[in-house]
Amino acid sequence: MTGALSHIRVLDLSRILAGPWASQILGDMGADIIKIERPVTGDDTRGWGPPYLPAFEDSAQENTQPDAAYFACTNRNKRSLALDITAPEGQALVRELVKQSDVVLENFKVGGLAKYGLDYASLSAIKPDLVYCSITGFGQTGPDAHKAGYDFMIQAMGGLMSVTGQPQDTAGGGPIKVGVALADILTGLYATSAILAALAHRGETGKGQYIDLALLDVQVATLANQATNYLVSGKIPTQMGNAHPNLVPYQSFSASDGPFILAVGNDTQFAKFCAIAGLDNLPGDLRFKTNRARVENRDILSAKITAVTADKPVDHWLLACSGAGIPCGPINDIEQVFKEPQVQHRGMKVDLQRSDGASIPGVANPIKFSDTPVTYRTAPPKLGEHSRAILASELKLSEKEIDTLIQRQIIAN
């Protein structure tokens, strides 16, 4: 079955996470992703281990340097072309590939590709309908545009850390980063949406366009209710642990054998929970009758609930709450996540066979299309694995021409 984007080719000059996350999603949807990497070192994340994948078994060489698991999380469904874009010959090859591509994705510093003639102005001149997406830390304009941006510093500067962690006045309290590079991942998701919108616009008008996407902008945008809470009230949000600023009870509670999550979203659910917990007097109490009242009296209410939940184990509360339609759940570690029956049923773990026969585990794409399902065609590639094939099939270079480029270290395979 053909993927939704099987007619699209993406030239991916990005590395690390935000850009590759976007191109992997497009690849899962069927797009042909040509990943251009530096010879010898490749994408930075190839070395971001341990843990490492099994080394490639190469019939022409000894075992090659193994890639980090980090690289594998965001580089399936891509062909790797190891090419030196700092060399004029390498730049010329990129321009030839651009003529056959629909999208260019890059995350170089502002102006970083202009000196190579690979910026939007240069490439759109030879491919007017090109969609060109640039991802940077701070965007193409503004006082910080020249600065490099990494997820950790963006989580801090963009406010996410200020609302993550235990309250300041508790032991171990204060700002803390999220456990995954969320600013990068969210930027990758926005990049995907932007690229698809630009392609839809191109389909109607025949015109390409430039996309300027910044990690900081994305982090600010995804503060969501916390940002609007501040803009409306003028009150600065801070760390609340596992509590919710706008809903109560919506947090973790202690059972006799560990914590669990209770996520009450309305007054009806609150009343149902109170009936289960033997707190029948609380729904009629004016301090707790409405969500607004519960937010204003969260500490009192939380203490009353904890006094009850601490008497019985987690499984008791999960079974009782789920049976009554009250949102609740365990706090799983990653191993437990992949043992969850629902996660297994949804097929959220995939295994891809690499070109050397090794099986590489990964996390599935969560999108479930009815007519154009996502596909897992190739495992994350070896550096330069497809260099020779791409130059031969797409650019019609002869074996002799390719050998010369390899000898001159313009490409690697």
Residue pairs with C-beta under 8 A, 6 or more apart in sequence:
1 371
1 372
1 373
1 375
2 30
2 372
3 28
3 29
3 30
3 31
3 372
3 373
3 374
3 375
4 29
4 30
4 369
4 372
5 26
5 29
5 30
5 31
6 30
6 31
6 32
8 26
8 30
8 31
8 32
8 102
8 103
8 199
9 31
9 32
9 33
9 34
9 100
9 101
9 102
9 103
10 23
10 26
10 27
10 31
10 32
10 33
10 34
10 101
10 102
10 103
10 104
10 105
11 34
11 36
11 94
11 97
11 98
11 101
11 103
11 104
11 105
12 19
12 20
12 23
12 33
12 34
12 35
12 36
12 78
12 105
12 106
13 19
13 36
13 85
13 94
13 104
13 105
13 106
13 107
13 108
13 113
13 118
14 20
14 22
14 23
14 105
14 106
14 107
14 135
15 37
15 43
15 44
15 45
15 107
16 43
16 44
16 45
16 107
16 184
17 45
17 74
17 151
17 181
17 184
17 185
17 188
18 107
18 135
18 183
18 184
18 185
18 187
18 188
18 191
18 215
19 105
19 106
19 107
19 135
19 188
19 191
20 35
20 43
20 45
20 74
20 75
20 188
21 74
21 184
21 185
21 187
21 188
21 189
21 191
22 105
22 133
22 135
22 188
22 189
22 191
22 192
22 195
23 31
23 33
23 35
23 78
23 105
24 33
24 74
24 75
24 76
24 77
24 78
25 188
25 189
25 192
25 365
26 33
26 103
26 192
26 195
27 33
27 76
27 77
27 78
28 76
28 77
28 365
28 367
28 374
28 375
28 376
29 367
29 372
29 374
30 372
30 374
30 375
31 103
32 79
33 77
33 78
33 79
34 78
34 79
34 81
34 97
34 101
34 386
34 390
34 394
35 43
35 75
35 78
35 79
35 80
35 81
35 381
36 81
36 83
36 85
36 94
37 43
37 80
37 81
37 82
37 83
37 383
37 384
38 82
38 84
39 82
39 83
39 84
39 383
39 384
39 409
39 411
39 412
40 82
40 412
41 47
42 80
42 82
42 383
42 384
43 71
43 75
45 68
45 70
45 71
45 74
46 65
46 67
46 68
46 71
46 383
47 68
48 68
48 70
48 71
49 66
49 67
49 68
49 69
49 70
50 68
50 69
51 68
51 69
52 66
52 67
52 68
52 69
53 66
53 67
53 68
53 69
53 71
53 72
53 358
53 360
53 380
54 66
54 358
55 63
55 64
55 65
55 66
56 63
56 64
56 66
56 354
56 355
56 356
56 358
56 382
57 63
57 356
57 357
57 358
58 64
58 356
58 382
64 382
64 383
67 380
67 382
67 383
71 380
72 360
72 362
72 379
72 380
73 362
73 363
74 188
75 380
75 381
76 352
76 362
76 376
76 378
76 379
76 380
77 375
77 376
77 377
77 378
78 378
78 380
78 381
79 378
79 381
79 385
79 386
79 389
79 390
80 381
80 382
80 383
80 384
80 385
80 386
80 387
81 384
81 386
81 387
81 390
81 391
81 411
82 383
82 384
82 387
82 411
82 412
82 413
83 90
83 93
83 94
83 387
83 410
83 411
83 412
84 90
84 409
84 410
84 411
85 91
85 94
85 113
85 116
85 118
86 116
87 410
89 405
89 408
89 410
90 410
90 411
91 116
91 117
91 118
93 391
93 395
93 405
93 410
93 411
94 118
95 117
95 118
95 123
95 126
96 395
97 390
97 394
97 395
98 104
98 123
98 126
98 127
98 130
99 126
99 127
100 394
101 127
101 130
102 129
102 130
102 131
102 199
102 202
103 130
103 131
103 132
103 133
103 195
103 199
104 120
104 123
104 130
104 131
104 132
104 133
105 133
105 135
105 191
105 195
106 113
106 118
106 132
106 133
106 134
106 135
107 134
107 135
107 136
108 134
108 136
109 136
109 146
109 148
110 136
110 140
110 145
110 146
111 119
113 119
114 121
114 122
120 130
120 132
120 134
120 210
123 130
123 132
124 130
124 132
124 208
124 210
127 208
128 207
128 208
129 202
129 206
129 207
129 208
130 208
131 195
131 198
131 199
131 202
131 208
131 209
131 211
132 208
132 209
132 210
132 211
133 191
133 194
133 195
133 198
133 210
133 211
133 213
134 140
134 210
134 211
134 212
134 213
135 187
135 191
135 213
135 214
135 215
136 145
136 149
136 212
136 213
136 214
136 215
137 144
137 147
137 148
137 149
137 150
137 153
137 154
137 214
137 215
137 216
138 144
138 145
138 147
138 149
138 214
138 215
138 216
139 145
139 212
139 213
139 214
139 216
139 217
140 212
140 214
141 212
144 216
149 214
149 215
149 216
151 181
151 182
151 183
151 184
151 215
152 177
152 181
154 183
154 215
154 216
154 219
155 161
155 164
155 177
155 178
155 182
155 183
155 219
156 175
156 177
157 216
157 219
158 183
158 215
158 216
158 219
158 220
158 223
159 219
159 220
159 223
159 226
159 227
160 177
160 178
160 182
160 183
160 219
160 222
160 223
161 175
161 176
161 177
162 175
162 236
162 237
162 238
162 239
163 223
163 226
163 237
163 238
163 239
163 240
163 245
164 175
164 176
164 177
164 178
164 239
165 173
165 174
165 175
165 176
165 239
165 241
166 172
166 173
166 174
166 176
166 239
166 241
167 173
167 238
167 239
167 240
167 241
168 174
168 238
168 239
170 241
173 239
174 239
175 239
176 239
183 215
183 218
183 219
184 215
186 218
186 219
186 222
187 213
187 214
187 215
187 218
190 213
190 218
190 221
191 211
191 213
194 211
194 213
195 211
198 208
198 209
198 211
201 207
201 209
202 208
202 209
220 227
225 245
225 246
226 237
226 245
229 235
229 237
229 245
229 246
230 236
230 237
237 245
241 251
241 252
242 251
242 252
242 261
243 250
243 251
243 298
243 302
244 250
244 251
246 295
247 263
247 264
247 265
247 291
247 295
248 264
248 291
248 294
248 295
248 298
248 301
248 302
249 262
249 264
249 270
249 273
249 294
249 298
249 301
249 302
249 305
250 262
250 263
250 264
250 265
251 261
251 262
251 302
252 259
252 260
252 261
252 262
252 331
253 259
253 260
253 261
253 262
253 302
253 305
253 306
253 309
253 317
254 306
254 309
254 310
255 309
255 310
255 312
255 313
255 314
255 316
255 317
256 310
256 311
256 312
256 313
257 313
257 314
258 314
258 331
259 314
259 331
260 309
260 314
260 317
260 318
260 328
260 329
260 330
260 331
261 328
261 329
261 330
261 331
262 273
262 305
262 309
262 317
262 321
262 326
262 327
262 328
263 327
263 328
263 329
264 270
264 273
264 326
264 327
265 327
266 291
267 283
267 289
267 290
267 291
269 325
269 326
269 327
270 282
270 283
270 288
270 291
270 294
271 283
272 324
272 325
272 326
273 279
273 321
273 324
273 326
274 280
274 282
274 283
275 324
276 320
276 321
276 324
276 326
277 305
277 308
277 309
278 308
279 304
279 305
279 308
282 288
282 301
282 304
283 289
286 293
287 293
287 294
287 296
287 297
287 300
287 301
288 294
288 297
288 301
294 301
309 317
314 330
317 328
318 328
318 329
318 330
321 327
321 328
322 328
330 336
332 340
337 343
338 344
338 348
338 349
343 349
346 364
346 366
347 364
348 363
348 364
348 366
349 361
349 362
349 363
349 364
350 361
350 362
350 363
350 364
350 376
351 359
351 360
351 361
351 362
352 359
352 360
352 361
352 362
352 376
352 378
352 379
352 380
353 359
353 360
353 379
354 360
354 379
354 380
354 382
355 378
355 379
355 381
355 382
355 385
358 379
360 379
360 380
362 376
362 379
364 374
364 376
365 374
367 374
383 412
384 411
384 412
384 413
385 413
387 402
387 411
387 412
387 413
388 402
388 413
391 397
391 401
391 402
391 405
391 411
392 398
392 399
392 402
397 405
402 411
405 411
406 412
406 413
